[in-house]
Amino acid sequence: MGIEQLMGKLGRSDVTVILKVDDERMAEGGESLTLVMSGPGPGEQGFVRAESSSLTDCPEQGFMRLRARSGDWEWMTEI
Protein backbone atom coordinates (compact mmCIF):
# COMPACT_ATOMS: atom_id res chain seq x y z
CA MET A 1 0.00 0.00 0.00
CA GLY A 2 1.40 3.39 -0.98
CA ILE A 3 1.51 6.44 1.26
CA GLU A 4 -1.34 8.13 -0.64
CA GLN A 5 -3.60 5.09 -0.23
CA LEU A 6 -2.63 4.76 3.44
CA MET A 7 -3.36 8.39 4.28
CA GLY A 8 -6.65 8.24 2.39
CA LYS A 9 -7.74 5.10 4.21
CA LEU A 10 -6.76 6.54 7.60
CA GLY A 11 -8.68 9.73 6.83
CA ARG A 12 -11.78 7.76 5.88
CA SER A 13 -11.37 5.89 9.20
CA ASP A 14 -11.66 9.19 11.15
CA VAL A 15 -7.92 9.43 11.87
CA THR A 16 -5.92 12.66 11.52
CA VAL A 17 -2.19 11.99 11.05
CA ILE A 18 0.63 14.42 11.83
CA LEU A 19 4.31 13.58 11.38
CA LYS A 20 6.62 16.18 12.91
CA VAL A 21 10.38 16.57 12.49
CA ASP A 22 11.92 18.53 15.39
CA ASP A 23 15.18 20.17 14.33
CA GLU A 24 16.18 21.02 17.92
CA ARG A 25 15.83 17.43 19.08
CA MET A 26 17.62 16.31 15.91
CA ALA A 27 20.58 18.60 16.73
CA GLU A 28 20.70 17.14 20.25
CA GLY A 29 20.72 13.58 18.88
CA GLY A 30 17.30 12.83 20.37
CA GLU A 31 14.16 11.28 18.95
CA SER A 32 13.54 13.88 16.27
CA LEU A 33 10.33 12.40 14.82
CA THR A 34 6.89 12.42 16.40
CA LEU A 35 3.85 10.75 14.86
CA VAL A 36 0.45 11.66 16.28
CA MET A 37 -2.81 10.11 15.12
CA SER A 38 -5.96 11.66 16.57
CA GLY A 39 -9.70 11.91 16.08
CA PRO A 40 -12.59 9.55 16.72
CA GLY A 41 -10.86 6.64 14.95
CA PRO A 42 -8.25 5.86 17.62
CA GLY A 43 -10.95 5.28 20.22
CA GLU A 44 -11.70 6.62 23.70
CA GLN A 45 -8.21 7.96 24.43
CA GLY A 46 -8.49 9.97 21.23
CA PHE A 47 -4.88 9.81 20.09
CA VAL A 48 -1.87 7.61 19.42
CA ARG A 49 1.66 8.99 19.76
CA ALA A 50 5.02 7.52 18.75
CA GLU A 51 8.51 9.01 18.88
CA SER A 52 11.70 7.83 17.22
CA SER A 53 14.77 9.02 15.35
CA SER A 54 14.00 6.62 12.48
CA LEU A 55 11.54 7.47 9.71
CA THR A 56 10.79 3.77 9.35
CA ASP A 57 10.44 3.00 13.05
CA CYS A 58 8.27 5.97 14.07
CA PRO A 59 5.27 5.16 11.82
CA GLU A 60 5.64 1.42 12.54
CA GLN A 61 5.37 2.12 16.28
CA GLY A 62 2.34 4.33 15.77
CA PHE A 63 0.56 1.86 13.48
CA MET A 64 1.27 -0.99 15.91
CA ARG A 65 -0.33 1.05 18.72
CA LEU A 66 -3.33 1.91 16.54
CA ARG A 67 -3.83 -1.77 15.61
CA ALA A 68 -3.89 -2.58 19.35
CA ARG A 69 -6.94 -0.31 19.78
CA SER A 70 -10.50 -1.49 19.40
CA GLY A 71 -11.96 -1.01 15.97
CA ASP A 72 -11.51 -2.31 12.45
CA TRP A 73 -7.75 -2.02 12.00
CA GLU A 74 -7.19 -5.47 10.46
CA TRP A 75 -6.47 -3.86 7.08
CA MET A 76 -3.37 -2.28 8.63
CA THR A 77 -1.61 -5.65 8.68
CA GLU A 78 -0.90 -4.90 4.98
CA ILE A 79 1.43 -2.08 6.06
Steps between C-alpha positions, in 0.01 A plus 500: 500500500640839402511805724215669310274196541597467867427863584171485311391186682598644839308819423190303405541313832471830695874524572700823465873433453782743578868416455731760653876539458654696790826664394600585859465141616679388183796729582512354852502144363158425649186345358438760232179352355156502658196333346160591642174345384185655645126525451211264564673209323761422767230442760425634848849634573472701180861484386801280433853638534836353399849649513819382334807619313423260213254585223425130464465423870283797602200419275537126572473570874197721449322253271571215743340704781200586282450132407494419874195727543144382462354548157545370148876529455556155346572661162810658655676163505571575130733782608 
